[in-house]
Amino acid sequence: MATTNPLQFIQQVRAEVAKVVWPTRREVFLTTVMVFIMATLTAIFFALVDLLIRSGLQGVLGFFGQ
């Protein structure tokens, strides 16, 4: 494995970091808002599924319990 001196390594790292396309403030904001919206929709979905399963299970257990 070829060894690289620390100065060359730092230069290579800086060159690679310069190639990175950083998101704009607007892109970060919109992505953050979308994450919160999707998390909220997912929470609502699973709450409804939980309510449906709980109601169904209570109905089945109530039917066989008496």
PDBQT receptor file of N, H, CA, C and O in Angstrom, charges set to zero:
ATOM      1  N   MET A   1       0.849  -1.171   0.000  1.00  0.00    +0.000 N 
ATOM      2  CA  MET A   1       0.000   0.000   0.000  1.00  0.00    +0.000 C 
ATOM      3  C   MET A   1       0.895   1.235   0.000  1.00  0.00    +0.000 C 
ATOM      4  O   MET A   1       1.809   1.338   0.819  1.00  0.00    +0.000 OA
ATOM      5  N   ALA A   2       0.643   2.157  -0.898  1.00  0.00    +0.000 N 
ATOM      6  H   ALA A   2      -0.099   2.074  -1.563  1.00  0.00    +0.000 HD
ATOM      7  CA  ALA A   2       1.466   3.358  -1.016  1.00  0.00    +0.000 C 
ATOM      8  C   ALA A   2       1.202   4.301   0.146  1.00  0.00    +0.000 C 
ATOM      9  O   ALA A   2       0.060   4.489   0.566  1.00  0.00    +0.000 OA
ATOM     10  N   THR A   3       2.266   4.885   0.654  1.00  0.00    +0.000 N 
ATOM     11  H   THR A   3       3.193   4.733   0.313  1.00  0.00    +0.000 HD
ATOM     12  CA  THR A   3       2.109   5.839   1.745  1.00  0.00    +0.000 C 
ATOM     13  C   THR A   3       2.097   7.251   1.168  1.00  0.00    +0.000 C 
ATOM     14  O   THR A   3       2.761   7.540   0.173  1.00  0.00    +0.000 OA
ATOM     15  N   THR A   4       1.335   8.113   1.810  1.00  0.00    +0.000 N 
ATOM     16  H   THR A   4       0.795   7.878   2.619  1.00  0.00    +0.000 HD
ATOM     17  CA  THR A   4       1.230   9.503   1.395  1.00  0.00    +0.000 C 
ATOM     18  C   THR A   4       1.647  10.356   2.584  1.00  0.00    +0.000 C 
ATOM     19  O   THR A   4       1.241  10.109   3.719  1.00  0.00    +0.000 OA
ATOM     20  N   ASN A   5       2.457  11.354   2.304  1.00  0.00    +0.000 N 
ATOM     21  H   ASN A   5       2.787  11.555   1.381  1.00  0.00    +0.000 HD
ATOM     22  CA  ASN A   5       2.857  12.194   3.427  1.00  0.00    +0.000 C 
ATOM     23  C   ASN A   5       1.671  13.059   3.863  1.00  0.00    +0.000 C 
ATOM     24  O   ASN A   5       0.745  13.280   3.083  1.00  0.00    +0.000 OA
ATOM     25  N   PRO A   6       1.696  13.544   5.104  1.00  0.00    +0.000 N 
ATOM     26  CA  PRO A   6       0.539  14.294   5.636  1.00  0.00    +0.000 C 
ATOM     27  C   PRO A   6       0.170  15.528   4.821  1.00  0.00    +0.000 C 
ATOM     28  O   PRO A   6      -1.011  15.860   4.715  1.00  0.00    +0.000 OA
ATOM     29  N   LEU A   7       1.153  16.213   4.245  1.00  0.00    +0.000 N 
ATOM     30  H   LEU A   7       2.112  15.944   4.331  1.00  0.00    +0.000 HD
ATOM     31  CA  LEU A   7       0.848  17.407   3.459  1.00  0.00    +0.000 C 
ATOM     32  C   LEU A   7       0.053  17.046   2.203  1.00  0.00    +0.000 C 
ATOM     33  O   LEU A   7      -0.919  17.725   1.870  1.00  0.00    +0.000 OA
ATOM     34  N   GLN A   8       0.456  15.990   1.512  1.00  0.00    +0.000 N 
ATOM     35  H   GLN A   8       1.246  15.439   1.782  1.00  0.00    +0.000 HD
ATOM     36  CA  GLN A   8      -0.285  15.547   0.325  1.00  0.00    +0.000 C 
ATOM     37  C   GLN A   8      -1.697  15.097   0.705  1.00  0.00    +0.000 C 
ATOM     38  O   GLN A   8      -2.661  15.383  -0.006  1.00  0.00    +0.000 OA
ATOM     39  N   PHE A   9      -1.807  14.393   1.831  1.00  0.00    +0.000 N 
ATOM     40  H   PHE A   9      -1.024  14.161   2.408  1.00  0.00    +0.000 HD
ATOM     41  CA  PHE A   9      -3.114  13.934   2.283  1.00  0.00    +0.000 C 
ATOM     42  C   PHE A   9      -4.051  15.114   2.515  1.00  0.00    +0.000 C 
ATOM     43  O   PHE A   9      -5.201  15.090   2.077  1.00  0.00    +0.000 OA
ATOM     44  N   ILE A  10      -3.567  16.136   3.196  1.00  0.00    +0.000 N 
ATOM     45  H   ILE A  10      -2.633  16.155   3.552  1.00  0.00    +0.000 HD
ATOM     46  CA  ILE A  10      -4.394  17.314   3.471  1.00  0.00    +0.000 C 
ATOM     47  C   ILE A  10      -4.792  17.995   2.167  1.00  0.00    +0.000 C 
ATOM     48  O   ILE A  10      -5.931  18.439   2.026  1.00  0.00    +0.000 OA
ATOM     49  N   GLN A  11      -3.874  18.083   1.218  1.00  0.00    +0.000 N 
ATOM     50  H   GLN A  11      -2.948  17.722   1.332  1.00  0.00    +0.000 HD
ATOM     51  CA  GLN A  11      -4.189  18.691  -0.077  1.00  0.00    +0.000 C 
ATOM     52  C   GLN A  11      -5.262  17.883  -0.810  1.00  0.00    +0.000 C 
ATOM     53  O   GLN A  11      -6.167  18.450  -1.423  1.00  0.00    +0.000 OA
ATOM     54  N   GLN A  12      -5.152  16.561  -0.741  1.00  0.00    +0.000 N 
ATOM     55  H   GLN A  12      -4.417  16.100  -0.243  1.00  0.00    +0.000 HD
ATOM     56  CA  GLN A  12      -6.144  15.713  -1.401  1.00  0.00    +0.000 C 
ATOM     57  C   GLN A  12      -7.520  15.851  -0.737  1.00  0.00    +0.000 C 
ATOM     58  O   GLN A  12      -8.546  15.889  -1.417  1.00  0.00    +0.000 OA
ATOM     59  N   VAL A  13      -7.527  15.925   0.579  1.00  0.00    +0.000 N 
ATOM     60  H   VAL A  13      -6.694  15.895   1.132  1.00  0.00    +0.000 HD
ATOM     61  CA  VAL A  13      -8.792  16.094   1.296  1.00  0.00    +0.000 C 
ATOM     62  C   VAL A  13      -9.434  17.416   0.920  1.00  0.00    +0.000 C 
ATOM     63  O   VAL A  13     -10.636  17.470   0.658  1.00  0.00    +0.000 OA
ATOM     64  N   ARG A  14      -8.649  18.480   0.889  1.00  0.00    +0.000 N 
ATOM     65  H   ARG A  14      -7.672  18.436   1.102  1.00  0.00    +0.000 HD
ATOM     66  CA  ARG A  14      -9.186  19.794   0.517  1.00  0.00    +0.000 C 
ATOM     67  C   ARG A  14      -9.728  19.785  -0.908  1.00  0.00    +0.000 C 
ATOM     68  O   ARG A  14     -10.760  20.398  -1.183  1.00  0.00    +0.000 OA
ATOM     69  N   ALA A  15      -9.038  19.092  -1.818  1.00  0.00    +0.000 N 
ATOM     70  H   ALA A  15      -8.200  18.594  -1.595  1.00  0.00    +0.000 HD
ATOM     71  CA  ALA A  15      -9.505  19.006  -3.202  1.00  0.00    +0.000 C 
ATOM     72  C   ALA A  15     -10.843  18.265  -3.279  1.00  0.00    +0.000 C 
ATOM     73  O   ALA A  15     -11.724  18.655  -4.045  1.00  0.00    +0.000 OA
ATOM     74  N   GLU A  16     -10.996  17.199  -2.490  1.00  0.00    +0.000 N 
ATOM     75  H   GLU A  16     -10.280  16.882  -1.868  1.00  0.00    +0.000 HD
ATOM     76  CA  GLU A  16     -12.247  16.449  -2.500  1.00  0.00    +0.000 C 
ATOM     77  C   GLU A  16     -13.378  17.251  -1.863  1.00  0.00    +0.000 C 
ATOM     78  O   GLU A  16     -14.503  17.220  -2.359  1.00  0.00    +0.000 OA
ATOM     79  N   VAL A  17     -13.105  17.959  -0.785  1.00  0.00    +0.000 N 
ATOM     80  H   VAL A  17     -12.190  17.984  -0.381  1.00  0.00    +0.000 HD
ATOM     81  CA  VAL A  17     -14.124  18.775  -0.139  1.00  0.00    +0.000 C 
ATOM     82  C   VAL A  17     -14.583  19.894  -1.067  1.00  0.00    +0.000 C 
ATOM     83  O   VAL A  17     -15.749  20.286  -1.037  1.00  0.00    +0.000 OA
ATOM     84  N   ALA A  18     -13.685  20.402  -1.881  1.00  0.00    +0.000 N 
ATOM     85  H   ALA A  18     -12.738  20.083  -1.906  1.00  0.00    +0.000 HD
ATOM     86  CA  ALA A  18     -14.048  21.464  -2.820  1.00  0.00    +0.000 C 
ATOM     87  C   ALA A  18     -15.040  20.963  -3.880  1.00  0.00    +0.000 C 
ATOM     88  O   ALA A  18     -15.779  21.757  -4.460  1.00  0.00    +0.000 OA
ATOM     89  N   LYS A  19     -15.056  19.651  -4.131  1.00  0.00    +0.000 N 
ATOM     90  H   LYS A  19     -14.456  19.005  -3.659  1.00  0.00    +0.000 HD
ATOM     91  CA  LYS A  19     -15.966  19.076  -5.119  1.00  0.00    +0.000 C 
ATOM     92  C   LYS A  19     -17.383  18.894  -4.578  1.00  0.00    +0.000 C 
ATOM     93  O   LYS A  19     -18.321  18.703  -5.353  1.00  0.00    +0.000 OA
ATOM     94  N   VAL A  20     -17.546  18.951  -3.257  1.00  0.00    +0.000 N 
ATOM     95  H   VAL A  20     -16.784  19.105  -2.628  1.00  0.00    +0.000 HD
ATOM     96  CA  VAL A  20     -18.851  18.724  -2.645  1.00  0.00    +0.000 C 
ATOM     97  C   VAL A  20     -19.785  19.882  -3.001  1.00  0.00    +0.000 C 
ATOM     98  O   VAL A  20     -19.405  21.051  -2.926  1.00  0.00    +0.000 OA
ATOM     99  N   VAL A  21     -21.004  19.536  -3.386  1.00  0.00    +0.000 N 
ATOM    100  H   VAL A  21     -21.312  18.587  -3.447  1.00  0.00    +0.000 HD
ATOM    101  CA  VAL A  21     -22.022  20.541  -3.675  1.00  0.00    +0.000 C 
ATOM    102  C   VAL A  21     -22.878  20.675  -2.426  1.00  0.00    +0.000 C 
ATOM    103  O   VAL A  21     -23.681  19.796  -2.114  1.00  0.00    +0.000 OA
ATOM    104  N   TRP A  22     -22.701  21.781  -1.716  1.00  0.00    +0.000 N 
ATOM    105  H   TRP A  22     -22.048  22.496  -1.970  1.00  0.00    +0.000 HD
ATOM    106  CA  TRP A  22     -23.432  21.988  -0.469  1.00  0.00    +0.000 C 
ATOM    107  C   TRP A  22     -24.829  22.510  -0.774  1.00  0.00    +0.000 C 
ATOM    108  O   TRP A  22     -25.003  23.308  -1.695  1.00  0.00    +0.000 OA
ATOM    109  N   PRO A  23     -25.836  22.066  -0.004  1.00  0.00    +0.000 N 
ATOM    110  CA  PRO A  23     -27.201  22.533  -0.249  1.00  0.00    +0.000 C 
ATOM    111  C   PRO A  23     -27.360  23.999   0.165  1.00  0.00    +0.000 C 
ATOM    112  O   PRO A  23     -26.667  24.499   1.051  1.00  0.00    +0.000 OA
ATOM    113  N   THR A  24     -28.288  24.657  -0.501  1.00  0.00    +0.000 N 
ATOM    114  H   THR A  24     -28.852  24.251  -1.221  1.00  0.00    +0.000 HD
ATOM    115  CA  THR A  24     -28.575  26.050  -0.149  1.00  0.00    +0.000 C 
ATOM    116  C   THR A  24     -29.434  26.086   1.108  1.00  0.00    +0.000 C 
ATOM    117  O   THR A  24     -29.979  25.065   1.526  1.00  0.00    +0.000 OA
ATOM    118  N   ARG A  25     -29.549  27.249   1.698  1.00  0.00    +0.000 N 
ATOM    119  H   ARG A  25     -29.106  28.079   1.359  1.00  0.00    +0.000 HD
ATOM    120  CA  ARG A  25     -30.370  27.407   2.899  1.00  0.00    +0.000 C 
ATOM    121  C   ARG A  25     -31.827  27.036   2.604  1.00  0.00    +0.000 C 
ATOM    122  O   ARG A  25     -32.499  26.426   3.436  1.00  0.00    +0.000 OA
ATOM    123  N   ARG A  26     -32.305  27.405   1.425  1.00  0.00    +0.000 N 
ATOM    124  H   ARG A  26     -31.759  27.900   0.749  1.00  0.00    +0.000 HD
ATOM    125  CA  ARG A  26     -33.688  27.088   1.039  1.00  0.00    +0.000 C 
ATOM    126  C   ARG A  26     -33.886  25.580   0.913  1.00  0.00    +0.000 C 
ATOM    127  O   ARG A  26     -34.897  25.048   1.370  1.00  0.00    +0.000 OA
ATOM    128  N   GLU A  27     -32.931  24.891   0.299  1.00  0.00    +0.000 N 
ATOM    129  H   GLU A  27     -32.109  25.323  -0.072  1.00  0.00    +0.000 HD
ATOM    130  CA  GLU A  27     -33.031  23.440   0.167  1.00  0.00    +0.000 C 
ATOM    131  C   GLU A  27     -33.046  22.758   1.532  1.00  0.00    +0.000 C 
ATOM    132  O   GLU A  27     -33.812  21.819   1.747  1.00  0.00    +0.000 OA
ATOM    133  N   VAL A  28     -32.216  23.219   2.440  1.00  0.00    +0.000 N 
ATOM    134  H   VAL A  28     -31.594  23.982   2.265  1.00  0.00    +0.000 HD
ATOM    135  CA  VAL A  28     -32.188  22.648   3.789  1.00  0.00    +0.000 C 
ATOM    136  C   VAL A  28     -33.524  22.893   4.484  1.00  0.00    +0.000 C 
ATOM    137  O   VAL A  28     -34.063  21.991   5.124  1.00  0.00    +0.000 OA
ATOM    138  N   PHE A  29     -34.055  24.096   4.363  1.00  0.00    +0.000 N 
ATOM    139  H   PHE A  29     -33.617  24.829   3.843  1.00  0.00    +0.000 HD
ATOM    140  CA  PHE A  29     -35.335  24.429   4.984  1.00  0.00    +0.000 C 
ATOM    141  C   PHE A  29     -36.457  23.553   4.433  1.00  0.00    +0.000 C 
ATOM    142  O   PHE A  29     -37.235  22.983   5.198  1.00  0.00    +0.000 OA
ATOM    143  N   LEU A  30     -36.541  23.446   3.102  1.00  0.00    +0.000 N 
ATOM    144  H   LEU A  30     -35.909  23.909   2.480  1.00  0.00    +0.000 HD
ATOM    145  CA  LEU A  30     -37.605  22.649   2.491  1.00  0.00    +0.000 C 
ATOM    146  C   LEU A  30     -37.487  21.175   2.854  1.00  0.00    +0.000 C 
ATOM    147  O   LEU A  30     -38.494  20.513   3.104  1.00  0.00    +0.000 OA
ATOM    148  N   THR A  31     -36.280  20.666   2.884  1.00  0.00    +0.000 N 
ATOM    149  H   THR A  31     -35.462  21.203   2.682  1.00  0.00    +0.000 HD
ATOM    150  CA  THR A  31     -36.075  19.268   3.254  1.00  0.00    +0.000 C 
ATOM    151  C   THR A  31     -36.479  19.034   4.705  1.00  0.00    +0.000 C 
ATOM    152  O   THR A  31     -37.093  18.015   5.020  1.00  0.00    +0.000 OA
ATOM    153  N   THR A  32     -36.143  19.959   5.580  1.00  0.00    +0.000 N 
ATOM    154  H   THR A  32     -35.644  20.787   5.324  1.00  0.00    +0.000 HD
ATOM    155  CA  THR A  32     -36.511  19.836   6.988  1.00  0.00    +0.000 C 
ATOM    156  C   THR A  32     -38.021  19.853   7.158  1.00  0.00    +0.000 C 
ATOM    157  O   THR A  32     -38.573  19.049   7.909  1.00  0.00    +0.000 OA
ATOM    158  N   VAL A  33     -38.691  20.769   6.462  1.00  0.00    +0.000 N 
ATOM    159  H   VAL A  33     -38.242  21.422   5.852  1.00  0.00    +0.000 HD
ATOM    160  CA  VAL A  33     -40.159  20.838   6.531  1.00  0.00    +0.000 C 
ATOM    161  C   VAL A  33     -40.768  19.537   6.024  1.00  0.00    +0.000 C 
ATOM    162  O   VAL A  33     -41.708  19.021   6.629  1.00  0.00    +0.000 OA
ATOM    163  N   MET A  34     -40.253  19.005   4.936  1.00  0.00    +0.000 N 
ATOM    164  H   MET A  34     -39.489  19.423   4.444  1.00  0.00    +0.000 HD
ATOM    165  CA  MET A  34     -40.783  17.752   4.397  1.00  0.00    +0.000 C 
ATOM    166  C   MET A  34     -40.588  16.595   5.370  1.00  0.00    +0.000 C 
ATOM    167  O   MET A  34     -41.461  15.735   5.492  1.00  0.00    +0.000 OA
ATOM    168  N   VAL A  35     -39.461  16.564   6.058  1.00  0.00    +0.000 N 
ATOM    169  H   VAL A  35     -38.752  17.261   5.959  1.00  0.00    +0.000 HD
ATOM    170  CA  VAL A  35     -39.229  15.509   7.050  1.00  0.00    +0.000 C 
ATOM    171  C   VAL A  35     -40.258  15.605   8.162  1.00  0.00    +0.000 C 
ATOM    172  O   VAL A  35     -40.813  14.585   8.571  1.00  0.00    +0.000 OA
ATOM    173  N   PHE A  36     -40.529  16.814   8.665  1.00  0.00    +0.000 N 
ATOM    174  H   PHE A  36     -40.078  17.642   8.333  1.00  0.00    +0.000 HD
ATOM    175  CA  PHE A  36     -41.523  16.975   9.719  1.00  0.00    +0.000 C 
ATOM    176  C   PHE A  36     -42.917  16.595   9.235  1.00  0.00    +0.000 C 
ATOM    177  O   PHE A  36     -43.681  15.979   9.978  1.00  0.00    +0.000 OA
ATOM    178  N   ILE A  37     -43.255  16.950   8.008  1.00  0.00    +0.000 N 
ATOM    179  H   ILE A  37     -42.634  17.450   7.404  1.00  0.00    +0.000 HD
ATOM    180  CA  ILE A  37     -44.565  16.587   7.455  1.00  0.00    +0.000 C 
ATOM    181  C   ILE A  37     -44.687  15.074   7.332  1.00  0.00    +0.000 C 
ATOM    182  O   ILE A  37     -45.704  14.503   7.724  1.00  0.00    +0.000 OA
ATOM    183  N   MET A  38     -43.675  14.424   6.798  1.00  0.00    +0.000 N 
ATOM    184  H   MET A  38     -42.848  14.888   6.479  1.00  0.00    +0.000 HD
ATOM    185  CA  MET A  38     -43.722  12.971   6.632  1.00  0.00    +0.000 C 
ATOM    186  C   MET A  38     -43.755  12.266   7.984  1.00  0.00    +0.000 C 
ATOM    187  O   MET A  38     -44.451  11.262   8.132  1.00  0.00    +0.000 OA
ATOM    188  N   ALA A  39     -43.023  12.766   8.965  1.00  0.00    +0.000 N 
ATOM    189  H   ALA A  39     -42.457  13.582   8.844  1.00  0.00    +0.000 HD
ATOM    190  CA  ALA A  39     -43.042  12.164  10.301  1.00  0.00    +0.000 C 
ATOM    191  C   ALA A  39     -44.430  12.299  10.924  1.00  0.00    +0.000 C 
ATOM    192  O   ALA A  39     -44.910  11.373  11.579  1.00  0.00    +0.000 OA
ATOM    193  N   THR A  40     -45.076  13.447  10.723  1.00  0.00    +0.000 N 
ATOM    194  H   THR A  40     -44.687  14.199  10.192  1.00  0.00    +0.000 HD
ATOM    195  CA  THR A  40     -46.414  13.658  11.248  1.00  0.00    +0.000 C 
ATOM    196  C   THR A  40     -47.419  12.729  10.570  1.00  0.00    +0.000 C 
ATOM    197  O   THR A  40     -48.246  12.107  11.238  1.00  0.00    +0.000 OA
ATOM    198  N   LEU A  41     -47.347  12.638   9.251  1.00  0.00    +0.000 N 
ATOM    199  H   LEU A  41     -46.676  13.143   8.709  1.00  0.00    +0.000 HD
ATOM    200  CA  LEU A  41     -48.256  11.739   8.526  1.00  0.00    +0.000 C 
ATOM    201  C   LEU A  41     -48.046  10.285   8.931  1.00  0.00    +0.000 C 
ATOM    202  O   LEU A  41     -49.010   9.531   9.061  1.00  0.00    +0.000 OA
ATOM    203  N   THR A  42     -46.806   9.893   9.128  1.00  0.00    +0.000 N 
ATOM    204  H   THR A  42     -46.023  10.506   9.022  1.00  0.00    +0.000 HD
ATOM    205  CA  THR A  42     -46.517   8.527   9.554  1.00  0.00    +0.000 C 
ATOM    206  C   THR A  42     -47.070   8.264  10.948  1.00  0.00    +0.000 C 
ATOM    207  O   THR A  42     -47.633   7.199  11.201  1.00  0.00    +0.000 OA
ATOM    208  N   ALA A  43     -46.916   9.228  11.854  1.00  0.00    +0.000 N 
ATOM    209  H   ALA A  43     -46.459  10.093  11.648  1.00  0.00    +0.000 HD
ATOM    210  CA  ALA A  43     -47.444   9.073  13.208  1.00  0.00    +0.000 C 
ATOM    211  C   ALA A  43     -48.963   8.951  13.187  1.00  0.00    +0.000 C 
ATOM    212  O   ALA A  43     -49.529   8.127  13.906  1.00  0.00    +0.000 OA
ATOM    213  N   ILE A  44     -49.623   9.764  12.369  1.00  0.00    +0.000 N 
ATOM    214  H   ILE A  44     -49.163  10.433  11.785  1.00  0.00    +0.000 HD
ATOM    215  CA  ILE A  44     -51.081   9.694  12.261  1.00  0.00    +0.000 C 
ATOM    216  C   ILE A  44     -51.512   8.341  11.696  1.00  0.00    +0.000 C 
ATOM    217  O   ILE A  44     -52.457   7.728  12.193  1.00  0.00    +0.000 OA
ATOM    218  N   PHE A  45     -50.823   7.884  10.669  1.00  0.00    +0.000 N 
ATOM    219  H   PHE A  45     -50.056   8.382  10.265  1.00  0.00    +0.000 HD
ATOM    220  CA  PHE A  45     -51.143   6.590  10.059  1.00  0.00    +0.000 C 
ATOM    221  C   PHE A  45     -51.050   5.461  11.083  1.00  0.00    +0.000 C 
ATOM    222  O   PHE A  45     -51.975   4.660  11.220  1.00  0.00    +0.000 OA
ATOM    223  N   PHE A  46     -49.927   5.404  11.803  1.00  0.00    +0.000 N 
ATOM    224  H   PHE A  46     -49.176   6.055  11.693  1.00  0.00    +0.000 HD
ATOM    225  CA  PHE A  46     -49.759   4.317  12.767  1.00  0.00    +0.000 C 
ATOM    226  C   PHE A  46     -50.708   4.450  13.953  1.00  0.00    +0.000 C 
ATOM    227  O   PHE A  46     -51.103   3.438  14.532  1.00  0.00    +0.000 OA
ATOM    228  N   ALA A  47     -51.082   5.663  14.326  1.00  0.00    +0.000 N 
ATOM    229  H   ALA A  47     -50.761   6.485  13.856  1.00  0.00    +0.000 HD
ATOM    230  CA  ALA A  47     -52.074   5.834  15.388  1.00  0.00    +0.000 C 
ATOM    231  C   ALA A  47     -53.425   5.280  14.932  1.00  0.00    +0.000 C 
ATOM    232  O   ALA A  47     -54.119   4.626  15.712  1.00  0.00    +0.000 OA
ATOM    233  N   LEU A  48     -53.800   5.534  13.690  1.00  0.00    +0.000 N 
ATOM    234  H   LEU A  48     -53.236   6.065  13.057  1.00  0.00    +0.000 HD
ATOM    235  CA  LEU A  48     -55.058   5.009  13.165  1.00  0.00    +0.000 C 
ATOM    236  C   LEU A  48     -55.028   3.489  13.044  1.00  0.00    +0.000 C 
ATOM    237  O   LEU A  48     -56.010   2.820  13.365  1.00  0.00    +0.000 OA
ATOM    238  N   VAL A  49     -53.910   2.947  12.583  1.00  0.00    +0.000 N 
ATOM    239  H   VAL A  49     -53.112   3.491  12.322  1.00  0.00    +0.000 HD
ATOM    240  CA  VAL A  49     -53.781   1.495  12.485  1.00  0.00    +0.000 C 
ATOM    241  C   VAL A  49     -53.862   0.872  13.877  1.00  0.00    +0.000 C 
ATOM    242  O   VAL A  49     -54.510  -0.159  14.059  1.00  0.00    +0.000 OA
ATOM    243  N   ASP A  50     -53.211   1.492  14.852  1.00  0.00    +0.000 N 
ATOM    244  H   ASP A  50     -52.685   2.329  14.704  1.00  0.00    +0.000 HD
ATOM    245  CA  ASP A  50     -53.261   0.995  16.226  1.00  0.00    +0.000 C 
ATOM    246  C   ASP A  50     -54.688   1.025  16.758  1.00  0.00    +0.000 C 
ATOM    247  O   ASP A  50     -55.135   0.072  17.396  1.00  0.00    +0.000 OA
ATOM    248  N   LEU A  51     -55.398   2.112  16.498  1.00  0.00    +0.000 N 
ATOM    249  H   LEU A  51     -55.034   2.886  15.980  1.00  0.00    +0.000 HD
ATOM    250  CA  LEU A  51     -56.787   2.233  16.941  1.00  0.00    +0.000 C 
ATOM    251  C   LEU A  51     -57.654   1.156  16.300  1.00  0.00    +0.000 C 
ATOM    252  O   LEU A  51     -58.494   0.554  16.969  1.00  0.00    +0.000 OA
ATOM    253  N   LEU A  52     -57.453   0.912  15.009  1.00  0.00    +0.000 N 
ATOM    254  H   LEU A  52     -56.770   1.401  14.466  1.00  0.00    +0.000 HD
ATOM    255  CA  LEU A  52     -58.225  -0.107  14.298  1.00  0.00    +0.000 C 
ATOM    256  C   LEU A  52     -57.940  -1.496  14.861  1.00  0.00    +0.000 C 
ATOM    257  O   LEU A  52     -58.870  -2.263  15.108  1.00  0.00    +0.000 OA
ATOM    258  N   ILE A  53     -56.684  -1.824  15.063  1.00  0.00    +0.000 N 
ATOM    259  H   ILE A  53     -55.928  -1.200  14.862  1.00  0.00    +0.000 HD
ATOM    260  CA  ILE A  53     -56.329  -3.146  15.591  1.00  0.00    +0.000 C 
ATOM    261  C   ILE A  53     -56.861  -3.313  17.015  1.00  0.00    +0.000 C 
ATOM    262  O   ILE A  53     -57.383  -4.372  17.364  1.00  0.00    +0.000 OA
ATOM    263  N   ARG A  54     -56.730  -2.264  17.837  1.00  0.00    +0.000 N 
ATOM    264  H   ARG A  54     -56.307  -1.404  17.553  1.00  0.00    +0.000 HD
ATOM    265  CA  ARG A  54     -57.218  -2.342  19.211  1.00  0.00    +0.000 C 
ATOM    266  C   ARG A  54     -58.733  -2.540  19.247  1.00  0.00    +0.000 C 
ATOM    267  O   ARG A  54     -59.235  -3.350  20.026  1.00  0.00    +0.000 OA
ATOM    268  N   SER A  55     -59.457  -1.806  18.414  1.00  0.00    +0.000 N 
ATOM    269  H   SER A  55     -59.049  -1.148  17.781  1.00  0.00    +0.000 HD
ATOM    270  CA  SER A  55     -60.918  -1.947  18.375  1.00  0.00    +0.000 C 
ATOM    271  C   SER A  55     -61.314  -3.340  17.908  1.00  0.00    +0.000 C 
ATOM    272  O   SER A  55     -62.214  -3.961  18.474  1.00  0.00    +0.000 OA
ATOM    273  N   GLY A  56     -60.651  -3.818  16.892  1.00  0.00    +0.000 N 
ATOM    274  H   GLY A  56     -59.921  -3.313  16.431  1.00  0.00    +0.000 HD
ATOM    275  CA  GLY A  56     -60.953  -5.166  16.399  1.00  0.00    +0.000 C 
ATOM    276  C   GLY A  56     -60.648  -6.233  17.426  1.00  0.00    +0.000 C 
ATOM    277  O   GLY A  56     -61.428  -7.168  17.603  1.00  0.00    +0.000 OA
ATOM    278  N   LEU A  57     -59.522  -6.103  18.105  1.00  0.00    +0.000 N 
ATOM    279  H   LEU A  57     -58.888  -5.344  17.961  1.00  0.00    +0.000 HD
ATOM    280  CA  LEU A  57     -59.150  -7.094  19.116  1.00  0.00    +0.000 C 
ATOM    281  C   LEU A  57     -60.112  -7.044  20.305  1.00  0.00    +0.000 C 
ATOM    282  O   LEU A  57     -60.488  -8.089  20.837  1.00  0.00    +0.000 OA
ATOM    283  N   GLN A  58     -60.508  -5.860  20.719  1.00  0.00    +0.000 N 
ATOM    284  H   GLN A  58     -60.203  -5.011  20.287  1.00  0.00    +0.000 HD
ATOM    285  CA  GLN A  58     -61.472  -5.753  21.811  1.00  0.00    +0.000 C 
ATOM    286  C   GLN A  58     -62.820  -6.363  21.417  1.00  0.00    +0.000 C 
ATOM    287  O   GLN A  58     -63.488  -7.002  22.230  1.00  0.00    +0.000 OA
ATOM    288  N   GLY A  59     -63.203  -6.157  20.165  1.00  0.00    +0.000 N 
ATOM    289  H   GLY A  59     -62.660  -5.638  19.504  1.00  0.00    +0.000 HD
ATOM    290  CA  GLY A  59     -64.447  -6.745  19.685  1.00  0.00    +0.000 C 
ATOM    291  C   GLY A  59     -64.395  -8.262  19.677  1.00  0.00    +0.000 C 
ATOM    292  O   GLY A  59     -65.349  -8.921  20.090  1.00  0.00    +0.000 OA
ATOM    293  N   VAL A  60     -63.288  -8.818  19.212  1.00  0.00    +0.000 N 
ATOM    294  H   VAL A  60     -62.512  -8.282  18.877  1.00  0.00    +0.000 HD
ATOM    295  CA  VAL A  60     -63.138 -10.275  19.171  1.00  0.00    +0.000 C 
ATOM    296  C   VAL A  60     -63.094 -10.837  20.586  1.00  0.00    +0.000 C 
ATOM    297  O   VAL A  60     -63.771 -11.820  20.884  1.00  0.00    +0.000 OA
ATOM    298  N   LEU A  61     -62.308 -10.224  21.454  1.00  0.00    +0.000 N 
ATOM    299  H   LEU A  61     -61.757  -9.425  21.212  1.00  0.00    +0.000 HD
ATOM    300  CA  LEU A  61     -62.198 -10.710  22.821  1.00  0.00    +0.000 C 
ATOM    301  C   LEU A  61     -63.519 -10.530  23.575  1.00  0.00    +0.000 C 
ATOM    302  O   LEU A  61     -63.869 -11.368  24.406  1.00  0.00    +0.000 OA
ATOM    303  N   GLY A  62     -64.243  -9.468  23.301  1.00  0.00    +0.000 N 
ATOM    304  H   GLY A  62     -63.958  -8.787  22.626  1.00  0.00    +0.000 HD
ATOM    305  CA  GLY A  62     -65.552  -9.255  23.915  1.00  0.00    +0.000 C 
ATOM    306  C   GLY A  62     -66.555 -10.281  23.458  1.00  0.00    +0.000 C 
ATOM    307  O   GLY A  62     -67.396 -10.723  24.242  1.00  0.00    +0.000 OA
ATOM    308  N   PHE A  63     -66.479 -10.673  22.184  1.00  0.00    +0.000 N 
ATOM    309  H   PHE A  63     -65.796 -10.314  21.547  1.00  0.00    +0.000 HD
ATOM    310  CA  PHE A  63     -67.406 -11.666  21.634  1.00  0.00    +0.000 C 
ATOM    311  C   PHE A  63     -67.172 -13.034  22.276  1.00  0.00    +0.000 C 
ATOM    312  O   PHE A  63     -68.124 -13.727  22.634  1.00  0.00    +0.000 OA
ATOM    313  N   PHE A  64     -65.905 -13.417  22.421  1.00  0.00    +0.000 N 
ATOM    314  H   PHE A  64     -65.131 -12.854  22.131  1.00  0.00    +0.000 HD
ATOM    315  CA  PHE A  64     -65.593 -14.725  22.990  1.00  0.00    +0.000 C 
ATOM    316  C   PHE A  64     -65.564 -14.708  24.515  1.00  0.00    +0.000 C 
ATOM    317  O   PHE A  64     -65.584 -15.765  25.145  1.00  0.00    +0.000 OA
ATOM    318  N   GLY A  65     -65.518 -13.545  25.099  1.00  0.00    +0.000 N 
ATOM    319  H   GLY A  65     -65.501 -12.687  24.587  1.00  0.00    +0.000 HD
ATOM    320  CA  GLY A  65     -65.443 -13.461  26.555  1.00  0.00    +0.000 C 
ATOM    321  C   GLY A  65     -66.774 -13.685  27.238  1.00  0.00    +0.000 C 
ATOM    322  O   GLY A  65     -66.808 -13.999  28.428  1.00  0.00    +0.000 OA
ATOM    323  N   GLN A  66     -67.864 -13.532  26.520  1.00  0.00    +0.000 N 
ATOM    324  H   GLN A  66     -67.836 -13.277  25.553  1.00  0.00    +0.000 HD
ATOM    325  CA  GLN A  66     -69.175 -13.689  27.173  1.00  0.00    +0.000 C 
ATOM    326  C   GLN A  66     -69.875 -14.925  26.769  1.00  0.00    +0.000 C 
ATOM    327  O   GLN A  66     -70.983 -15.188  27.236  1.00  0.00    +0.000 OA
TER     328      GLN A  66
